[in-house]
């Protein structure tokens, strides 16, 4: 299980956003795959 919700230090905010976007895209790919 991936713990997506974490307190994020501001200096790593951009990297965290990129990681969150990557995770979201992967979840969407999995979700879309399940719906087919």
N, CA, C and O atoms as CSV, one atom per row, in Angstrom:
chain,resi,resn,atom,element,x,y,z
A,1,UNK,N,N,0.856,-1.194,0.000
A,1,UNK,CA,C,0.000,0.000,0.000
A,1,UNK,C,C,0.889,1.240,0.000
A,1,UNK,O,O,1.804,1.353,0.816
A,2,UNK,N,N,0.624,2.151,-0.899
A,2,UNK,CA,C,1.412,3.371,-0.990
A,2,UNK,C,C,0.764,4.452,-0.129
A,2,UNK,O,O,-0.419,4.755,-0.286
A,3,UNK,N,N,1.548,5.030,0.781
A,3,UNK,CA,C,1.050,6.117,1.610
A,3,UNK,C,C,1.257,7.415,0.853
A,3,UNK,O,O,2.351,7.980,0.862
A,4,UNK,N,N,0.203,7.889,0.196
A,4,UNK,CA,C,0.326,9.065,-0.662
A,4,UNK,C,C,0.273,10.341,0.161
A,4,UNK,O,O,0.970,11.307,-0.152
A,5,UNK,N,N,-0.545,10.360,1.211
A,5,UNK,CA,C,-0.746,11.586,1.984
A,5,UNK,C,C,0.313,11.684,3.073
A,5,UNK,O,O,0.319,10.904,4.025
A,6,UNK,N,N,1.209,12.657,2.916
A,6,UNK,CA,C,2.279,12.872,3.885
A,6,UNK,C,C,2.491,14.369,4.073
A,6,UNK,O,O,2.238,15.152,3.157
A,7,UNK,N,N,2.951,14.769,5.246
A,7,UNK,CA,C,3.379,16.162,5.389
A,7,UNK,C,C,4.604,16.393,4.512
A,7,UNK,O,O,5.557,15.616,4.564
A,8,UNK,N,N,4.588,17.449,3.711
A,8,UNK,CA,C,5.657,17.679,2.738
A,8,UNK,C,C,6.412,18.965,3.071
A,8,UNK,O,O,5.810,20.037,3.135
A,9,UNK,N,N,7.717,18.864,3.281
A,9,UNK,CA,C,8.524,20.078,3.455
A,9,UNK,C,C,8.454,20.926,2.181
A,9,UNK,O,O,8.451,20.384,1.076
A,10,UNK,N,N,8.398,22.247,2.330
A,10,UNK,CA,C,8.202,23.100,1.158
A,10,UNK,C,C,9.330,22.988,0.150
A,10,UNK,O,O,9.100,23.107,-1.053
A,11,UNK,N,N,10.552,22.761,0.628
A,11,UNK,CA,C,11.673,22.731,-0.309
A,11,UNK,C,C,11.599,21.533,-1.254
A,11,UNK,O,O,12.217,21.555,-2.318
A,12,UNK,N,N,10.860,20.493,-0.887
A,12,UNK,CA,C,10.736,19.332,-1.773
A,12,UNK,C,C,9.353,19.285,-2.426
A,12,UNK,O,O,8.931,18.247,-2.937
A,13,UNK,N,N,8.668,20.403,-2.401
A,13,UNK,CA,C,7.282,20.427,-2.887
A,13,UNK,C,C,7.183,20.069,-4.362
A,13,UNK,O,O,6.285,19.329,-4.765
A,14,UNK,N,N,8.110,20.596,-5.177
A,14,UNK,CA,C,8.049,20.322,-6.614
A,14,UNK,C,C,8.274,18.837,-6.891
A,14,UNK,O,O,7.547,18.231,-7.679
A,15,UNK,N,N,9.276,18.257,-6.245
A,15,UNK,CA,C,9.563,16.830,-6.438
A,15,UNK,C,C,8.373,15.997,-5.971
A,15,UNK,O,O,8.023,14.999,-6.601
A,16,UNK,N,N,7.757,16.406,-4.876
A,16,UNK,CA,C,6.604,15.680,-4.355
A,16,UNK,C,C,5.444,15.772,-5.335
A,16,UNK,O,O,4.729,14.793,-5.549
A,17,UNK,N,N,5.257,16.952,-5.933
A,17,UNK,CA,C,4.187,17.110,-6.921
A,17,UNK,C,C,4.411,16.179,-8.108
A,17,UNK,O,O,3.468,15.551,-8.591
A,18,UNK,N,N,5.659,16.085,-8.582
A,18,UNK,CA,C,5.964,15.215,-9.726
A,18,UNK,C,C,5.696,13.756,-9.362
A,18,UNK,O,O,5.139,12.998,-10.156
A,19,UNK,N,N,6.104,13.371,-8.136
A,19,UNK,CA,C,5.879,11.997,-7.693
A,19,UNK,C,C,4.379,11.718,-7.588
A,19,UNK,O,O,3.911,10.648,-7.977
A,20,UNK,N,N,3.637,12.684,-7.062
A,20,UNK,CA,C,2.187,12.531,-6.930
A,20,UNK,C,C,1.529,12.387,-8.297
A,20,UNK,O,O,0.630,11.565,-8.478
A,21,UNK,N,N,1.984,13.197,-9.265
A,21,UNK,CA,C,1.428,13.116,-10.621
A,21,UNK,C,C,1.723,11.751,-11.238
A,21,UNK,O,O,0.850,11.146,-11.861
A,22,UNK,N,N,2.962,11.264,-11.064
A,22,UNK,CA,C,3.318,9.941,-11.596
A,22,UNK,C,C,2.426,8.872,-10.980
A,22,UNK,O,O,1.928,7.992,-11.684
A,23,UNK,N,N,2.221,8.947,-9.660
A,23,UNK,CA,C,1.393,7.961,-8.967
A,23,UNK,C,C,-0.038,8.031,-9.472
A,23,UNK,O,O,-0.674,7.001,-9.695
A,24,UNK,N,N,-0.546,9.243,-9.654
A,24,UNK,CA,C,-1.914,9.427,-10.135
A,24,UNK,C,C,-2.087,8.831,-11.523
A,24,UNK,O,O,-3.085,8.168,-11.804
A,25,UNK,N,N,-1.096,9.074,-12.401
A,25,UNK,CA,C,-1.166,8.522,-13.757
A,25,UNK,C,C,-1.188,7.003,-13.721
A,25,UNK,O,O,-1.943,6.370,-14.460
A,26,UNK,N,N,-0.353,6.411,-12.854
A,26,UNK,CA,C,-0.313,4.951,-12.752
A,26,UNK,C,C,-1.638,4.419,-12.241
A,26,UNK,O,O,-2.133,3.406,-12.735
A,27,UNK,N,N,-2.219,5.092,-11.256
A,27,UNK,CA,C,-3.507,4.655,-10.728
A,27,UNK,C,C,-4.585,4.744,-11.803
A,27,UNK,O,O,-5.438,3.862,-11.905
A,28,UNK,N,N,-4.546,5.820,-12.612
A,28,UNK,CA,C,-5.518,5.959,-13.695
A,28,UNK,C,C,-5.341,4.852,-14.721
A,28,UNK,O,O,-6.324,4.310,-15.227
A,29,UNK,N,N,-4.082,4.507,-15.034
A,29,UNK,CA,C,-3.837,3.425,-16.001
A,29,UNK,C,C,-4.401,2.107,-15.480
A,29,UNK,O,O,-5.021,1.348,-16.224
A,30,UNK,N,N,-4.177,1.843,-14.185
A,30,UNK,CA,C,-4.692,0.610,-13.579
A,30,UNK,C,C,-6.219,0.633,-13.597
A,30,UNK,O,O,-6.858,-0.354,-13.962
A,31,UNK,N,N,-6.801,1.774,-13.199
A,31,UNK,CA,C,-8.261,1.905,-13.134
A,31,UNK,C,C,-8.881,1.713,-14.513
A,31,UNK,O,O,-9.859,0.981,-14.667
A,32,UNK,N,N,-8.302,2.380,-15.522
A,32,UNK,CA,C,-8.819,2.245,-16.888
A,32,UNK,C,C,-8.670,0.811,-17.380
A,32,UNK,O,O,-9.528,0.311,-18.108
A,33,UNK,N,N,-7.585,0.148,-16.985
A,33,UNK,CA,C,-7.379,-1.239,-17.372
A,33,UNK,C,C,-8.443,-2.148,-16.766
A,33,UNK,O,O,-8.901,-3.093,-17.408
A,34,UNK,N,N,-8.829,-1.860,-15.534
A,34,UNK,CA,C,-9.841,-2.674,-14.865
A,34,UNK,C,C,-11.219,-2.474,-15.490
A,34,UNK,O,O,-12.048,-3.385,-15.480
A,35,UNK,N,N,-11.458,-1.295,-16.028
A,35,UNK,CA,C,-12.783,-0.994,-16.581
A,35,UNK,C,C,-12.999,-1.577,-17.962
A,35,UNK,O,O,-14.141,-1.676,-18.411
A,36,UNK,N,N,-11.934,-1.968,-18.650
A,36,UNK,CA,C,-12.077,-2.464,-20.017
A,36,UNK,C,C,-12.790,-3.812,-20.034
A,36,UNK,O,O,-13.000,-4.386,-21.103
